[in-house]
Amino acid sequence: MRVTPLILTALLLGAGPADVPVGQFRNWLSFEKKSLDFTSGGVTVHVAPLPCPAKPVGDSSCRWDGFNNQGSVTVRAPGIRPVTVATDPQSEYARIAVVRFDRRDPRPGVIVESQSGGSGGELTVRLLLPVGDGYRALPMVRRGGGSLEGQIADFPVDRSGDGRIDLILEDGAFDSTFGCNACTPRPPRVFAVIGGVPADESDDPALRSVFAADMKRLAPGCLSNRQSRNGTCAAYVADAARAGQVPAAWAAMLRHYEHGVDVWQSCDSYLPAKHACKPGHETRYRDFPESLRAFLIRAGYLRRRGATVTAS
């Protein structure tokens, strides 16, 4: 068989970076210590493992192979200044996708997710937003603080109809709050890039269908006689606050919650360097409904009007 110069060149140079559809995430596993290359929507992404710093933090593998769990992500596009960001040093893996945050954007941007894994799986998200002839890297954070969990699904879409894709994650404020961590669902949190910055738009009425759908997912667990169901009930009522269905959901929770367990205790001041409340700064509640009400007010799901709790 005759080998043409074009085929020979391809064989010598290799197939090149994989071409990935816009919106699809690629995974980089830190423990493999390998590079990842792909292109998407005219953007080239290169992920490389980073050597350990002089004083490594939280990663014992440095002593064995000289690498930690961190990677560098470099993004390039024709005529655009490249940008490099680092993943979180505690992450087990990273997920990267090229997306168009807004249908009016002249070119796509990039999402870089890093997750530590485990039942909590705390997440860090960096958004590379197209600005002029370069990118601006901004963190995506939960309004009012608190952690984010979960992961953004492939091919995020515009659910509110405003021309911006909606990025759905999970609210880490529910981590171990009512009952065991692994059996406590997290309600969704919805983000979008608005005015050039990431914004939490979870209370947008146009997104109520997201929370109504999650209520349906959680209803069989809360409205049952299963043990350890109070965490599910907490997430169910939180979803109802976003979906505009608080009165019915609260009444259903009162009929089905598990009595005598999972009462959240609030604290407004902790001892330095200890996960313990300062004496006199803890509020104790009588039962699960009272503690749930206080928790949802603090977490921003409910607001207080006199003695009445209503959706925010």
Beta strands, then each sheet from edge to edge (+ up, - down):
strand 1: 18-19
strand 2: 26-29
strand 3: 36-40
strand 4: 43-51
strand 5: 67-77
strand 6: 80-86
strand 7: 93-99
strand 8: 109-115
strand 9: 123-131
strand 10: 134-139
strand 11: 148-149
strand 12: 167-171
strand 13: 188-194
strand 14: 197-200
strand 15: 266-267
strand 16: 282-283
strand 17: 302-305
strand 18: 308-311
sheet 1: 1+ 3+ 4- 5+ 6-
sheet 2: 2+ 7- 8+ 9- 10+
sheet 3: 11+ 12- 13+ 14-
sheet 4: 15+ 16-
sheet 5: 17+ 18-
end
